[in-house]
């Protein structure tokens, strides 16, 4: 078993020649393009997918390798996951060659062997450069080709930075130098994820309204901070992808996600010193300003500013860089209960909302939209420690008020305002 750590970028085809010139200028060990064919396997009822596992056979000039990837962590475009690689004498699956620890409870390799069939393929030319940066060796793989499932296909044009030896931090630092050139954007969708989507008919991906943050039982405040920013970054990248694919409505969700980054940093600002997040806030603000302009999706998503904003946030999260700025008192708070933290801050944000909208505001409702977005966004990051049955109706009334103000529906504004301020708290220690 090896731990695969790679940072994925989607390449703008229009910038491909410029990118290749940049890569060729590096001090590196270069390998000419090789054609790779990968066949991905699955059962009829998607047993592997349900366990967040991926199985493929790769063919490379008469050599074959079986790879099983299992559940890991994706932050921004940084994929960190265990994988098992086994050389094969021919292009046929043999699950008995994989170690027993691969299989989670409920999955039997003997049963699976007869149920697995080819599902989709990726066929691409891979050109490689291996560089040394800091204490690490990093492979840069430029993949050009396509993902295919039956009659459906999708082009591949991406650059992967894989850590061969050393430290993850070096990959991120090196990537920050690379993205000063336009034409790259972090990609959170793996080749396998795109293949599965094609298999399902390549239906248009749906807009996903922001949900509440879910954290593990007995989560710490620090886990709440990480989860908040990962939720925002995931929402940002998913809807940027939709916007690029022509769904104009997805732009509003990108704006929501970027706002959520700001709200999260403010929410935990009583513990994390402001100077710890200076670069994240500045780059996010620059991106947000560009988002409010008339730039097209392609221009913004592949800009250096967009790449820098998401990559620095990824680096901040993966390296937990706030820890460089926290003292012992702050560390104790970060190790404390997120549930208690949520209860305290739910009370504060709800009180601010109630005070703001206690009385009709006449023609001034629109002035309060930024505050309403900030307070409800913060509450979404806190409310997930309670059941949806309790939190969703409460949030729906405030969201209804926000929509009514944005669309200038005066009767609906007063309806939702009255409903929202009359609600009882769903959280404990509400101060009631």
C-alpha positions in Angstrom: 0.0 0.0 0.0 1.2 3.5 -0.8 -0.3 6.9 0.2 -1.1 8.7 -3.0 -0.8 12.5 -2.6 -1.5 14.5 -5.7 -2.7 18.0 -6.6 -4.9 18.1 -9.7 -5.3 21.0 -12.1 -7.5 21.3 -15.1 -5.7 22.9 -18.0 -7.2 25.4 -20.4 -6.5 24.0 -23.8 -5.8 27.5 -25.2 -2.9 27.8 -22.7 -1.5 24.3 -23.4 1.5 25.4 -25.5 2.4 28.1 -22.9 2.2 25.6 -20.1 4.4 23.0 -21.9 7.0 25.7 -22.5 6.9 26.5 -18.7 7.3 22.8 -17.8 10.1 22.3 -20.3 12.0 25.3 -18.8 12.1 23.5 -15.4 15.2 21.7 -14.2 13.7 18.2 -14.4 13.9 14.6 -15.6 11.6 14.6 -18.6 9.8 11.6 -20.1 8.2 11.7 -23.6 4.5 11.1 -23.9 3.3 7.5 -23.4 -0.2 6.3 -24.3 -2.0 4.9 -21.2 -5.3 2.9 -21.4 -7.2 2.5 -18.1 -10.2 0.2 -17.7 -12.4 0.8 -14.6 -14.5 -2.0 -13.1 -17.6 -2.0 -11.1 -20.5 -4.3 -10.1 -24.0 -3.7 -11.4 -25.1 -2.3 -8.1 -22.0 -0.1 -7.6 -20.6 -1.9 -4.6 -17.2 -0.3 -4.9 -18.5 3.2 -5.4 -20.7 2.9 -2.3 -17.5 2.1 -0.3 -15.6 5.0 -2.0 -13.3 2.6 -3.7 -12.0 2.5 -7.3 -10.6 -0.4 -9.2 -8.8 -0.2 -12.6 -6.3 -2.0 -14.8 -3.8 0.2 -16.6 -2.1 -0.8 -19.8 1.3 0.7 -20.7 3.1 -0.6 -23.7 2.3 -4.3 -23.0 2.7 -4.0 -19.2 -0.4 -4.2 -17.0 -1.1 -3.0 -13.4 -4.1 -3.4 -11.2 -4.8 -0.5 -8.8 -7.3 -0.3 -6.0 -7.9 3.2 -4.5 -9.7 3.4 -1.3 -11.4 6.3 0.7 -9.2 9.2 1.4 -9.5 13.0 1.7 -9.9 15.6 -1.0 -9.2 19.2 0.0 -9.5 21.6 -2.9 -7.7 19.8 -5.6 -5.4 17.9 -3.2 -6.2 14.2 -3.2 -4.8 12.2 -0.3 -5.7 8.5 -0.4 -4.3 5.0 0.1 -3.8 2.9 -3.1 -2.7 -0.6 -3.8 -0.8 -1.5 -7.0 -0.2 -5.0 -8.3 1.6 -6.0 -11.5 -0.3 -8.3 -13.8 0.9 -10.7 -16.5 -2.2 -10.0 -18.6 -5.1 -7.5 -18.6 -7.4 -9.6 -16.4 -8.6 -8.8 -12.9 -7.3 -11.0 -10.1 -8.6 -9.7 -6.7 -6.8 -12.5 -4.8 -3.6 -10.6 -5.4 -4.8 -7.7 -3.3 -4.0 -7.8 0.5 -6.9 -8.7 2.9 -6.8 -5.3 4.6 -8.1 -3.7 1.4 -11.6 -5.1 2.0 -14.1 -3.4 4.3 -16.6 -5.5 6.2 -19.3 -6.7 3.9 -17.1 -6.9 0.8 -15.7 -10.3 -0.2 -13.1 -10.5 -3.0 -14.3 -13.9 -4.0 -17.9 -12.7 -4.4 -16.8 -9.5 -6.2 -14.6 -11.3 -8.7 -17.5 -12.7 -10.6 -19.6 -9.6 -10.4 -17.2 -7.0 -11.7 -17.3 -5.8 -15.3 -15.7 -3.0 -17.3 -17.6 0.2 -16.7 -15.7 3.0 -18.4 -12.2 3.8 -19.7 -9.7 6.6 -19.8 -7.3 6.8 -22.8 -4.7 9.5 -22.7 -1.1 10.4 -23.5 0.9 11.2 -20.4 4.0 13.4 -20.5 6.1 13.6 -17.3 8.6 15.9 -15.7 10.1 15.0 -12.3 11.5 17.9 -10.3 13.1 18.4 -6.9 11.6 21.1 -4.7 12.5 21.7 -1.1 13.0 18.2 0.4 10.8 16.5 -2.1 10.6 14.9 -5.5 7.5 15.8 -7.4 6.2 14.2 -10.6 4.3 16.6 -13.0 2.1 14.5 -15.3 0.4 16.2 -18.3 -2.6 14.1 -19.4 -4.3 14.6 -22.8 -7.0 12.3 -24.0 -10.6 11.4 -23.0 -12.9 9.5 -20.6 -15.3 7.2 -22.4 -18.4 5.3 -21.3 -20.2 3.6 -24.2 -21.0 6.3 -26.7 -20.4 9.2 -24.3 -17.0 10.8 -23.8 -15.4 13.9 -22.1 -12.0 15.4 -23.0 -9.1 15.2 -20.5 -6.6 18.0 -20.3 -5.1 18.1 -16.9 -1.9 18.4 -14.9 -1.3 16.3 -11.8 1.5 17.0 -9.3 2.2 13.8 -7.4 4.5 13.6 -4.4 7.0 10.8 -5.1 9.1 11.4 -2.0 9.1 14.1 0.7 6.5 16.5 2.2 3.0 17.6 1.0 3.9 21.2 1.9 6.5 21.2 -0.9 3.9 20.2 -3.5 1.7 23.1 -2.5 4.6 25.6 -2.4 5.8 24.5 -5.8 2.2 24.7 -7.2 2.0 28.4 -6.0 4.9 29.2 -8.2 3.4 27.3 -11.2 0.0 29.1 -11.1 1.4 32.5 -11.5 0.8 31.6 -15.2 -2.9 31.6 -16.2 -4.6 28.6 -17.6 -4.7 26.3 -14.6 -7.5 25.7 -12.1 -7.7 23.3 -9.2 -9.8 20.2 -10.1 -11.7 18.3 -7.4 -13.2 15.8 -9.8 -11.1 12.7 -10.4 -11.0 10.9 -13.7 -13.1 8.1 -12.1 -15.7 10.6 -10.9 -16.1 11.9 -14.4 -16.3 8.3 -15.7 -19.1 7.4 -13.3 -21.0 10.5 -14.3 -20.8 9.5 -18.0 -22.1 6.0 -17.1 -25.1 7.6 -15.5 -26.0 9.3 -18.8 -24.0 12.5 -18.4 -27.0 14.4 -17.1 -26.5 18.1 -16.3 -25.1 18.4 -12.8 -27.6 20.0 -10.5 -27.1 23.1 -8.4 -26.8 22.2 -4.8 -28.0 24.8 -2.3 -25.8 25.3 0.7 -26.4 22.8 3.5 -25.6 22.9 7.1 -22.1 21.7 8.2 -22.0 18.2 9.5 -19.2 17.3 11.9 -18.3 14.0 13.6 -19.8 13.3 17.1 -17.8 15.0 19.8 -16.0 17.1 17.2 -13.5 19.7 18.5 -13.7 23.4 17.7 -10.7 22.9 15.4 -12.6 20.2 13.5 -15.4 22.7 13.1 -13.1 25.2 11.6 -11.6 22.7 9.2 -15.1 21.4 8.2 -16.4 24.9 7.7 -13.7 25.9 5.2 -13.7 22.5 3.5 -17.5 22.8 3.0 -17.0 26.3 1.5 -14.2 25.2 -0.8 -16.0 22.2 -2.0 -19.2 24.2 -2.8 -17.0 26.8 -4.5 -15.3 24.3 -6.8 -18.4 22.3 -7.6 -20.4 25.3 -8.7 -17.5 26.9 -10.6 -17.4 23.6 -12.6 -21.1 24.0 -13.3 -20.7 27.7 -14.3 -17.9 26.7 -16.7 -20.2 24.1 -18.3 -22.8 26.8 -19.1 -25.1 26.9 -16.0 -25.3 30.7 -15.4 -27.3 30.2 -12.2 -24.3 28.4 -10.6 -22.4 31.7 -10.3 -24.7 32.8 -7.4 -23.6 29.6 -5.5 -19.9 30.4 -6.2 -20.6 33.8 -4.6 -22.3 32.1 -1.6 -19.3 29.8 -1.1 -16.8 32.6 -1.2 -18.9 34.4 1.3 -18.9 31.3 3.5 -15.1 31.5 3.7 -15.4 35.0 5.1 -18.1 34.0 7.6 -16.0 31.0 8.8 -12.9 33.1 9.4 -15.0 35.6 11.3 -16.8 33.0 13.3 -13.5 31.5 14.6 -11.8 34.9 14.7 -12.1 35.0 18.5 -9.6 32.1 18.7 -7.6 32.4 15.5 -5.6 35.6 15.3 -6.5 37.8 12.3 -2.9 37.9 11.1 -3.0 34.1 10.7 -5.5 34.4 7.8 -4.3 37.6 6.2 -3.3 36.1 2.9 -6.4 33.9 2.6 -8.7 36.9 3.2 -6.9 39.2 0.8 -6.9 36.6 -2.1 -10.5 35.7 -1.4 -11.5 39.4 -1.5 -9.7 39.8 -4.8 -11.5 36.9 -6.3 -14.8 38.1 -4.9 -14.3 41.5 -6.6 -13.5 39.8 -9.9 -16.6 37.6 -9.5 -18.8 40.7 -9.2 -17.4 42.0 -12.5 -18.5 41.0 -16.0 -15.8 38.5 -16.5 -16.9 35.3 -18.2 -16.6 32.0 -16.4 -13.6 30.8 -18.5 -11.7 34.1 -17.9 -12.2 34.0 -14.1 -11.8 30.3 -13.4 -8.5 30.0 -15.3 -7.1 33.3 -14.0 -4.0 33.4 -11.8 -6.0 35.2 -9.1 -8.7 32.4 -8.9 -6.0 29.7 -8.7 -4.1 31.6 -6.0 -7.2 32.1 -3.9 -8.2 28.4 -3.8 -4.6 27.1 -3.6 -3.7 29.3 -0.6 -6.9 28.3 1.2 -6.1 24.6 0.4 -2.5 25.1 1.8 -3.9 26.8 4.9 -6.2 24.0 5.5 -3.9 21.0 4.8 -1.0 22.5 6.7 -3.3 23.8 9.6 -1.3 27.0 9.3 -3.3 28.8 11.9 -1.4 26.7 14.5 1.7 28.8 13.9 -0.2 31.8 15.4 -2.1 30.3 18.3 -1.0 30.4 21.9 -1.7 27.8 24.7 -4.9 29.5 25.6 -6.2 29.4 22.0 -5.1 25.8 21.6 -7.2 24.8 24.7 -10.2 26.5 23.0 -9.5 24.7 19.7 -9.5 21.4 21.5 -12.8 22.1 23.2 -16.3 20.9 22.3 -17.6 22.3 19.0 -21.1 21.6 20.3 -20.6 24.0 23.2 -19.0 26.5 20.8 -22.0 26.2 18.5 -24.6 26.7 21.2 -22.9 29.9 22.4 -22.5 31.4 18.9 -26.0 30.3 17.7 -27.4 32.5 20.5 -25.2 35.5 19.5 -26.1 35.3 15.8 -29.8 34.7 16.4 -29.9 37.7 18.8 -28.3 39.9 16.1 -30.9 38.8 13.6 -33.8 39.3 15.9 -32.6 42.8 16.9 -32.1 43.8 13.3 -35.5 42.6 12.1 -37.6 43.2 15.3 -39.5 46.0 13.6 -40.5 46.6 10.0 -37.8 48.4 8.0 -39.8 50.0 5.3 -37.6 50.8 2.3 -34.4 49.8 4.2 -34.6 46.0 4.0 -32.2 45.8 1.1 -29.5 47.5 3.2 -29.6 44.5 5.6 -29.1 41.8 3.0 -25.3 41.6 3.6 -26.0 41.2 7.4 -28.7 38.6 6.7 -26.4 36.6 4.5 -23.6 36.8 7.0 -25.7 35.8 10.0 -27.5 32.9 8.3 -24.3 31.7 6.7 -22.6 31.6 10.1 -25.6 29.7 11.5 -25.3 27.1 8.8 -21.8 26.4 10.0 -23.1 25.9 13.6 -26.6 24.3 13.2 -25.4 20.9 12.0 -24.8 19.7 15.5 -28.6 19.4 15.7 -31.1 17.3 13.7 -32.5 18.7 10.4 -36.0 18.4 11.7 -35.2 21.1 14.2 -32.9 23.3 12.3 -34.3 23.3 8.7 -37.7 25.0 9.5 -35.8 27.7 11.5 -33.4 28.3 8.7 -36.1 28.2 6.0 -37.9 31.2 7.5 -34.8 33.3 7.5 -33.9 32.1 4.0 -37.4 33.0 2.9 -37.0 36.5 4.3 -33.7 36.8 2.4 -35.3 35.7 -0.9 -38.3 38.0 -0.4 -36.1 41.0 0.2 -33.9 40.2 -2.8 -37.0 39.9 -5.1 -38.8 42.9 -3.4 -41.9 41.0 -2.4 -43.2 43.3 0.3 -46.0 41.0 1.6 -43.7 38.0 1.7 -41.1 40.1 3.5 -43.4 40.8 6.4 -44.7 37.3 6.5 -41.3 35.7 6.8 -40.0 38.5 9.1 -42.8 37.8 11.6 -42.3 34.0 11.3 -38.6 34.2 11.7 -38.4 36.5 14.8 -41.2 34.5 16.5 -39.3 31.2 16.4 -38.1 29.5 19.5 -34.4 28.5 19.7 -33.6 25.0 18.6 -30.3 24.9 20.5 -29.4 24.6 24.2 -28.1 27.3 26.4 -29.9 29.8 24.4 -30.1 32.4 27.1 -33.8 32.2 27.1 
